[in-house]
Amino acid sequence: MKPNLLLITVDQMRYDCLSVMGHPIVETPNLDRLARTGVQFRNAYSATPTCIPARAAIFTGMSQRSHGRVGYQDKVPWNYTYTLPGELAKAGYHTQCVGKMHVYPARNLCGFHNVVLHDGYLHHNRSKNNNTVDEHFDQVDDYLVWLRQTAGAELDIMDNGLDCNASTVARPWHLPEALHPTNWCVTQSIDFLRRRDPSKPFFLWSSFVRPHSPLDPPQAYFDMYKDLELPDPPIGDWVDEEAAEEGAYNPTAYYGKIPKRRLSRARAAYYALISHLDEQIGRLLNALNEYGVLRNTIVVFTSDHGELMGDHHYFRKALPYEGSAKVPFIVNDPTGRFGFAAGAEVEQVIELRDIMPTLLDAAGTEIPASVEGRSLLPLCGGHPVTWRDYIHGEHTFGKLSNHFATDGNEKYIWFSQSGEEQFFDLSADPQEKVNLAANPAYAAKLADWRGKVVRELDGREEGYVEDGLLVAGRKPQSCLSHILP
């Protein structure tokens, strides 16, 4: 019997926000249990850490160079030949996504049999341009339609006044908890268990929008954290403190020295959203058990990227630092059919493109040649395996457009517009407080890591490499030309 497959993704959750990881504040008992009875990957990364390119890696199993999304750009069509749900559907799986897809057009099934959609607030389908809306939000948001049918025709997802990118302001959810998007995602996922085809194994992707802002946890969860003394975020010796003052009063700023009281509320709300997610994930796992399918279901839990949440005075994502690019990653096999080493912690560096081959491998179906990720099942079983030495990541981000390479122990960063380099010894300095790039003792290592990035970028259309050297100032692109219409 083929196993059922449950992929749980959350949006913008830091790698370290699990109590099983030793976080001093966050409580995540259900995810902790998944990790303790499954396998936890300590060095999992989102190679292009924003919503759209991260999901392209999950859907296709490709590197960003191949799937073509090397930054954030809305309204670029998704036309991939091979996708994770598409291949599983071919293999006889009943496939369903609930929640966030963030593809274009929004109703593109990308191989799923059905999608119940909530991408959150997306500016391109909420903002009028010449009195037209490309994709009206009523057509592309099933949660909003459900909310209005359930609780009132005048309700909207912006009623609490928080912007979808406001990582520095927070307030409790203003409606009954059962109406929160996190609860809705689980409710709809459970409903799929009721109406699925029982003659087929299923692939369910429960894709949550939170803890991505707006930071709006239900009151009970906000109360868990709002009065706690929180440890200060790390601030590196390389941080420009004067520049950080400029963004202090912009609630959607990427960079700013935020007043302590506001920052504390934002962090408390962020942690509260994670605890809320944890309990709703527990609700979903309980429903799987009640329907008698939990013990035959492989569960993968991860996030599309992190949230800097004040690290080095930065917020949100897209940057190469650990809070942005590193993600939690758990694989759980309740039946033990694959011989997982329960409670194991894997140190090899992995990324989101490894999800597709892992789930196809678990399903016993062929992995397309286009897939560049690798199945994690051998690592989960503790088997000796030759693994990649490092991963290359990047993101187009204006003057802070960046490339990075890491093996989980060391990290090299190159900012493509300025040419600035950073180098961190993550083993000794996991919070990236000390930039070693100018330290002569690390010159050889710096050159070696720089060479890795040169090899990754050689031949790229942006022209980042010339005569074997990195060239700063070349115009970055959010999408490579081979996927543009």
C-alpha positions as CSV (number, residue, x, y, z in Angstrom):
1,M,0.0,0.0,0.0
2,K,1.4,3.4,-1.0
3,P,1.7,5.9,1.9
4,N,-0.5,9.0,2.1
5,L,1.6,12.2,1.9
6,L,0.9,15.3,4.0
7,L,3.0,18.4,3.3
8,I,2.6,21.1,5.9
9,T,4.1,24.5,5.0
10,V,3.9,27.7,7.0
11,D,4.8,31.1,5.7
12,Q,7.7,33.1,7.1
13,M,8.6,31.0,10.1
14,R,12.2,31.2,11.4
15,Y,14.2,28.0,11.7
16,D,14.8,28.5,15.4
17,C,11.2,29.1,16.5
18,L,10.6,25.5,17.8
19,S,10.9,24.6,21.5
20,V,12.6,21.4,20.4
21,M,15.4,23.6,18.9
22,G,15.9,25.1,22.4
23,H,14.1,28.4,21.7
24,P,13.8,30.2,25.1
25,I,10.3,31.6,24.5
26,V,8.3,29.7,21.8
27,E,6.1,26.7,22.8
28,T,5.5,24.2,20.0
29,P,4.6,20.9,21.6
30,N,2.9,19.3,18.5
31,L,5.8,20.1,16.2
32,D,8.2,19.0,18.9
33,R,6.5,15.6,19.0
34,L,6.8,15.3,15.2
35,A,10.5,16.0,15.5
36,R,11.0,13.6,18.5
37,T,9.3,10.7,16.7
38,G,10.6,11.7,13.2
39,V,13.7,13.3,11.8
40,Q,14.7,17.0,12.2
41,F,17.0,18.7,9.7
42,R,19.2,21.3,11.4
43,N,20.5,23.0,8.2
44,A,17.6,23.4,5.9
45,Y,17.5,26.5,3.7
46,S,15.2,28.4,1.3
47,A,17.6,29.1,-1.5
48,T,15.6,32.1,-2.7
49,P,13.8,33.3,0.4
50,T,10.5,34.9,-0.6
51,C,7.1,33.3,-1.2
52,I,7.1,32.9,-5.0
53,P,10.5,31.5,-5.7
54,A,10.4,29.3,-2.6
55,R,7.2,27.7,-3.8
56,A,8.7,27.2,-7.3
57,A,11.5,25.1,-5.7
58,I,8.8,23.0,-3.8
59,F,6.6,22.5,-6.9
60,T,9.4,21.7,-9.3
61,G,12.3,20.3,-7.4
62,M,14.6,22.6,-9.4
63,S,17.2,25.1,-8.4
64,Q,16.4,28.7,-8.9
65,R,18.7,28.8,-12.0
66,S,16.4,26.2,-13.6
67,H,13.0,27.3,-12.4
68,G,14.0,30.8,-13.2
69,R,12.6,32.7,-10.2
70,V,15.6,34.4,-8.6
71,G,13.7,37.2,-6.9
72,Y,10.1,38.2,-6.1
73,Q,7.9,39.0,-9.1
74,D,4.2,38.6,-9.3
75,K,2.1,37.8,-12.5
76,V,4.7,35.7,-14.2
77,P,2.9,32.6,-15.6
78,W,3.7,29.1,-14.1
79,N,4.3,26.8,-17.1
80,Y,6.3,23.9,-15.6
81,T,6.2,20.5,-17.3
82,Y,6.7,18.5,-14.1
83,T,5.3,19.4,-10.8
84,L,5.1,17.6,-7.5
85,P,1.3,17.3,-7.4
86,G,1.2,16.5,-11.1
87,E,3.6,13.6,-10.8
88,L,1.7,12.3,-7.8
89,A,-1.6,12.5,-9.7
90,K,-0.1,10.5,-12.5
91,A,1.0,7.9,-9.9
92,G,-2.6,7.4,-8.7
93,Y,-2.7,9.9,-5.8
94,H,-5.7,12.1,-5.0
95,T,-4.1,15.5,-4.8
96,Q,-5.4,18.5,-2.9
97,C,-4.0,21.9,-1.8
98,V,-5.6,24.0,0.9
99,G,-4.3,27.5,1.5
100,K,-1.5,29.4,-0.1
101,M,-0.3,28.6,-3.6
102,H,1.0,32.0,-4.8
103,V,1.2,31.0,-8.4
104,Y,0.0,32.8,-11.6
105,P,-2.7,32.7,-12.7
106,A,-3.9,32.2,-9.1
107,R,-6.3,29.4,-10.2
108,N,-3.6,27.5,-12.0
109,L,-3.9,24.0,-10.5
110,C,-0.2,23.2,-11.2
111,G,-1.1,19.5,-11.3
112,F,-3.5,19.3,-8.3
113,H,-6.9,17.8,-8.7
114,N,-8.4,20.6,-6.6
115,V,-7.3,23.7,-4.7
116,V,-9.1,25.6,-1.9
117,L,-7.2,28.9,-2.1
118,H,-6.1,31.6,0.3
119,D,-3.0,33.4,-0.7
120,G,-3.5,36.2,1.9
121,Y,-3.5,39.8,0.8
122,L,-1.8,40.2,-2.6
123,H,-1.4,43.7,-3.8
124,H,-1.6,42.9,-7.5
125,N,-5.2,41.5,-7.2
126,R,-6.4,44.1,-4.7
127,S,-5.1,47.3,-6.4
128,K,-6.9,49.0,-9.3
129,N,-4.9,50.0,-12.3
130,N,-6.7,52.1,-14.9
131,N,-10.0,51.0,-13.3
132,T,-9.3,47.3,-13.9
133,V,-8.3,44.5,-11.7
134,D,-6.3,41.7,-13.3
135,E,-7.6,39.0,-11.0
136,H,-10.4,40.2,-8.7
137,F,-9.8,39.1,-5.1
138,D,-13.3,37.7,-4.8
139,Q,-12.4,35.2,-7.6
140,V,-9.1,34.0,-6.1
141,D,-9.7,33.9,-2.4
142,D,-11.9,31.0,-1.1
143,Y,-11.2,32.0,2.5
144,L,-12.7,35.5,2.0
145,V,-15.8,34.1,0.3
146,W,-16.2,31.6,3.1
147,L,-15.7,34.3,5.8
148,R,-18.4,36.5,4.3
149,Q,-20.8,33.6,3.9
150,T,-20.1,32.5,7.4
151,A,-19.8,35.6,9.4
152,G,-21.0,38.6,7.5
153,A,-21.1,40.0,3.9
154,E,-19.2,43.2,4.8
155,L,-16.1,41.5,6.3
156,D,-12.7,41.8,4.7
157,I,-9.2,40.5,5.5
158,M,-8.0,44.0,6.0
159,D,-10.6,44.9,8.7
160,N,-8.1,44.8,11.6
161,G,-6.0,47.6,9.9
162,L,-2.7,45.6,9.7
163,D,-0.8,45.6,6.5
164,C,0.2,42.2,5.0
165,N,3.9,43.3,5.2
166,A,3.8,45.0,8.6
167,S,6.3,42.9,10.5
168,T,6.7,45.6,13.3
169,V,3.1,46.1,14.4
170,A,0.6,43.7,16.0
171,R,-2.8,43.4,17.5
172,P,-5.0,40.4,18.5
173,W,-7.4,38.8,16.0
174,H,-10.7,40.7,16.1
175,L,-13.1,37.9,15.3
176,P,-13.9,34.5,16.9
177,E,-10.9,32.2,16.7
178,A,-12.7,29.7,14.5
179,L,-12.7,32.4,11.8
180,H,-9.0,32.9,11.7
181,P,-7.2,31.9,8.5
182,T,-5.1,29.3,10.3
183,N,-8.2,27.6,11.7
184,W,-9.8,27.8,8.3
185,C,-6.9,26.0,6.6
186,V,-7.2,23.1,9.1
187,T,-11.0,23.0,8.8
188,Q,-10.7,22.7,5.0
189,S,-7.9,20.2,5.2
190,I,-10.0,18.0,7.5
191,D,-13.0,18.3,5.1
192,F,-10.8,16.9,2.4
193,L,-10.2,13.8,4.6
194,R,-14.0,13.4,4.6
195,R,-14.6,13.7,0.9
196,R,-11.4,12.2,-0.6
197,D,-11.4,9.2,-2.8
198,P,-10.9,6.3,-0.3
199,S,-9.7,4.0,-3.1
200,K,-6.6,6.1,-3.7
201,P,-3.7,7.3,-1.5
202,F,-3.8,11.0,-1.0
203,F,-1.4,13.9,-1.2
204,L,-2.6,16.9,0.9
205,W,-0.6,20.1,1.0
206,S,-1.9,22.2,3.9
207,S,-0.3,25.6,3.2
208,F,-0.7,28.2,5.9
209,V,-0.3,32.0,5.4
210,R,0.7,32.7,9.0
211,P,3.0,33.5,10.8
212,H,3.5,35.9,7.8
213,S,2.1,39.3,8.8
214,P,-0.4,40.6,9.6
215,L,0.6,39.8,13.1
216,D,-2.8,39.0,14.4
217,P,-2.9,36.0,16.7
218,P,-6.1,35.1,18.7
219,Q,-6.1,36.8,22.0
220,A,-5.4,33.7,24.0
221,Y,-2.1,33.1,22.2
222,F,-1.1,36.7,22.3
223,D,-1.6,36.6,26.1
224,M,0.9,33.8,26.3
225,Y,3.7,36.1,25.2
226,K,2.8,39.7,25.5
227,D,4.1,40.2,29.1
228,L,7.3,38.1,28.8
229,E,10.8,39.6,28.9
230,L,12.2,38.7,25.5
231,P,15.9,38.4,24.7
232,D,17.2,41.1,22.4
233,P,17.7,40.3,18.8
234,P,21.3,39.9,17.7
235,I,23.0,42.9,16.2
236,G,26.2,42.3,14.2
237,D,29.4,44.3,14.4
238,W,28.9,45.1,10.7
239,V,25.5,46.8,11.2
240,D,25.2,50.5,10.2
241,E,23.4,51.9,13.3
242,E,22.9,55.3,11.8
243,A,21.1,54.0,8.7
244,A,18.9,51.9,10.9
245,E,17.4,55.0,12.5
246,E,15.8,56.0,9.1
247,G,13.2,53.2,9.0
248,A,12.2,53.3,12.6
249,Y,8.7,54.5,12.1
250,N,7.7,52.7,8.9
251,P,5.6,49.6,9.9
252,T,6.5,47.8,6.6
253,A,10.2,48.8,6.5
254,Y,12.8,46.1,5.9
255,Y,15.3,48.0,8.0
256,G,14.9,50.1,11.1
257,K,15.7,50.5,14.7
258,I,12.2,49.9,16.0
259,P,11.1,51.4,19.4
260,K,11.5,48.6,22.0
261,R,7.8,48.5,23.1
262,R,6.6,48.1,19.5
263,L,9.2,45.5,18.7
264,S,8.4,43.5,21.8
265,R,4.7,43.4,20.8
266,A,5.5,42.4,17.3
267,R,7.8,39.6,18.4
268,A,5.2,38.4,21.0
269,A,2.5,38.3,18.3
270,Y,4.8,36.5,15.9
271,Y,5.6,33.8,18.5
272,A,1.9,33.7,19.4
273,L,1.0,32.9,15.7
274,I,3.5,30.1,15.8
275,S,1.9,28.6,18.9
276,H,-1.5,29.0,17.3
277,L,-0.3,27.2,14.2
278,D,1.2,24.4,16.4
279,E,-2.1,23.7,18.1
280,Q,-4.0,23.7,14.8
281,I,-1.5,21.4,13.3
282,G,-2.1,19.2,16.3
283,R,-5.8,19.4,15.5
284,L,-5.1,18.2,11.9
285,L,-2.9,15.3,13.1
286,N,-5.7,14.3,15.5
287,A,-8.2,14.3,12.6
288,L,-5.9,12.1,10.5
289,N,-5.9,9.7,13.4
290,E,-9.7,9.8,13.7
291,Y,-10.0,9.0,10.0
292,G,-7.7,6.1,10.5
293,V,-5.0,7.3,8.1
294,L,-2.3,8.8,10.3
295,R,-0.2,5.7,10.6
296,N,0.0,5.4,6.9
297,T,0.8,9.1,6.3
298,I,4.3,10.5,5.7
299,V,4.4,14.1,7.1
300,V,6.8,16.8,6.0
301,F,6.8,20.1,7.8
302,T,8.7,23.2,6.8
303,S,8.4,26.9,5.9
304,D,8.9,28.8,2.7
305,H,11.4,31.1,4.3
306,G,12.1,32.9,7.6
307,E,11.5,36.3,9.2
308,L,14.3,38.4,10.4
309,M,12.2,40.0,13.1
310,G,14.7,42.6,14.2
311,D,17.9,40.6,13.7
312,H,20.6,43.2,12.8
313,H,17.6,45.7,12.6
314,Y,16.2,43.9,9.6
315,F,12.7,42.6,9.1
316,R,10.8,40.3,6.7
317,K,13.0,38.1,4.3
318,A,14.9,38.1,1.0
319,L,18.2,38.6,2.7
320,P,20.8,35.8,3.1
321,Y,21.0,35.8,6.9
322,E,19.9,32.8,9.0
323,G,16.7,34.4,10.2
324,S,15.6,34.9,6.6
325,A,17.0,32.0,4.7
326,K,17.1,29.1,7.2
327,V,13.9,27.2,7.8
328,P,12.5,24.5,10.1
329,F,12.3,21.1,8.5
330,I,10.8,17.8,9.9
331,V,10.0,14.5,8.3
332,N,7.9,12.0,10.1
333,D,7.1,8.4,9.2
334,P,4.6,7.0,11.8
335,T,4.7,3.4,10.4
336,G,8.5,3.2,10.4
337,R,8.3,1.7,6.9
338,F,11.4,3.6,5.7
339,G,13.5,2.9,8.8
340,F,13.8,6.4,10.0
341,A,16.0,7.0,13.0
342,A,13.3,8.4,15.3
343,G,14.5,11.6,17.0
344,A,17.5,11.9,14.8
345,E,19.0,15.3,13.9
346,V,20.5,15.5,10.4
347,E,23.3,18.0,9.9
348,Q,23.7,17.8,6.1
349,V,22.6,21.0,4.3
350,I,19.3,20.7,2.4
351,E,16.9,23.0,0.7
352,L,13.3,23.2,-0.5
353,R,14.0,21.6,-3.8
354,D,14.6,18.3,-2.0
355,I,10.9,18.0,-1.0
356,M,9.6,16.9,-4.4
357,P,12.1,14.0,-4.9
358,T,11.6,13.0,-1.2
359,L,7.8,12.6,-1.6
360,L,8.1,11.0,-5.0
361,D,10.6,8.5,-3.6
362,A,8.2,7.8,-0.7
363,A,5.4,7.2,-3.2
364,G,7.6,4.8,-5.2
365,T,7.2,6.8,-8.4
366,E,9.7,7.9,-10.9
367,I,11.5,11.2,-10.3
368,P,11.7,13.4,-13.5
369,A,15.1,14.2,-14.9
370,S,14.3,17.9,-14.5
371,V,14.4,17.5,-10.7
372,E,17.7,18.8,-9.2
373,G,16.9,18.1,-5.6
374,R,17.6,14.8,-3.9
375,S,15.5,12.4,-1.8
376,L,16.0,12.9,1.9
377,L,14.9,9.3,2.8
378,P,18.4,7.9,2.9
379,L,19.5,10.7,5.3
380,C,16.3,10.1,7.4
381,G,17.3,6.5,7.8
382,G,20.8,7.3,8.8
383,H,22.4,5.6,5.8
384,P,25.8,6.5,4.6
385,V,25.3,8.7,1.5
386,T,27.4,11.1,-0.5
387,W,25.7,14.5,-0.1
388,R,26.2,18.0,-1.5
389,D,28.9,20.1,0.0
390,Y,26.9,23.3,0.1
391,I,23.9,25.1,-1.4
392,H,23.9,28.4,-3.3
393,G,21.2,30.9,-2.6
394,E,20.3,34.3,-4.0
395,H,17.7,37.0,-4.1
396,T,17.2,40.1,-6.2
397,F,16.6,42.9,-3.7
398,G,17.6,46.3,-5.1
399,K,20.9,47.6,-3.7
400,L,20.9,44.6,-1.4
401,S,20.6,42.0,-4.1
402,N,22.6,39.1,-2.9
403,H,24.1,35.7,-3.4
404,F,25.2,33.3,-0.7
405,A,26.7,29.9,-0.2
406,T,26.7,27.8,2.9
407,D,27.2,24.3,4.2
408,G,25.5,25.1,7.5
409,N,28.8,25.6,9.3
410,E,30.2,28.6,7.3
411,K,28.5,31.1,5.1
412,Y,29.8,33.4,2.3
413,I,27.7,36.4,1.2
414,W,28.2,38.6,-1.9
415,F,26.1,41.7,-2.5
416,S,26.0,41.9,-6.3
417,Q,25.4,45.7,-6.5
418,S,28.1,46.9,-4.2
419,G,30.5,44.0,-4.3
420,E,30.6,43.8,-0.5
421,E,31.4,40.5,1.0
422,Q,30.6,38.9,4.3
423,F,31.8,35.6,5.9
424,F,30.5,34.0,9.0
425,D,31.7,31.0,11.0
426,L,28.2,29.7,11.8
427,S,29.5,27.0,14.1
428,A,31.0,29.5,16.5
429,D,28.8,32.5,15.6
430,P,25.3,31.2,14.6
431,Q,23.8,34.6,15.0
432,E,26.2,36.1,12.4
433,K,27.4,38.9,14.7
434,V,31.0,38.9,13.5
435,N,31.9,39.5,9.8
436,L,35.2,37.7,9.1
437,A,35.5,38.8,5.5
438,A,38.3,41.3,6.2
439,N,40.2,39.0,8.7
440,P,43.4,37.9,7.0
441,A,43.2,34.6,8.9
442,Y,40.2,33.7,6.8
443,A,41.5,34.9,3.4
444,A,41.9,31.3,2.0
445,K,38.5,30.2,3.1
446,L,37.0,33.4,1.7
447,A,38.6,32.7,-1.7
448,D,37.4,29.1,-1.7
449,W,33.8,30.2,-1.0
450,R,34.0,33.0,-3.5
451,G,35.0,30.4,-6.0
452,K,32.0,28.4,-5.3
453,V,29.7,31.3,-6.1
454,V,31.7,32.1,-9.2
455,R,31.0,28.5,-10.4
456,E,27.3,28.8,-9.7
457,L,27.0,32.1,-11.5
458,D,29.3,31.5,-14.5
459,G,27.3,31.8,-17.7
460,R,24.3,33.5,-16.1
461,E,22.6,36.0,-18.3
462,E,23.1,38.8,-15.8
463,G,26.8,38.7,-16.4
464,Y,27.8,38.4,-12.8
465,V,31.1,36.6,-13.8
466,E,33.8,37.8,-16.1
467,D,37.2,36.2,-16.6
468,G,36.5,34.0,-13.6
469,L,35.8,36.9,-11.3
470,L,32.6,38.3,-9.7
471,V,31.6,41.5,-11.3
472,A,29.6,44.0,-9.1
473,G,27.0,46.4,-10.5
474,R,25.4,44.2,-13.1
475,K,21.6,44.7,-13.3
476,P,19.8,42.0,-11.3
477,Q,16.7,40.3,-12.6
478,S,13.8,38.9,-10.6
479,C,13.1,36.2,-13.3
480,L,15.4,34.7,-15.8
481,S,14.4,35.2,-19.4
482,H,13.6,31.5,-20.1
483,I,10.4,31.7,-18.0
484,L,9.2,35.2,-19.1
485,P,6.3,35.3,-21.6
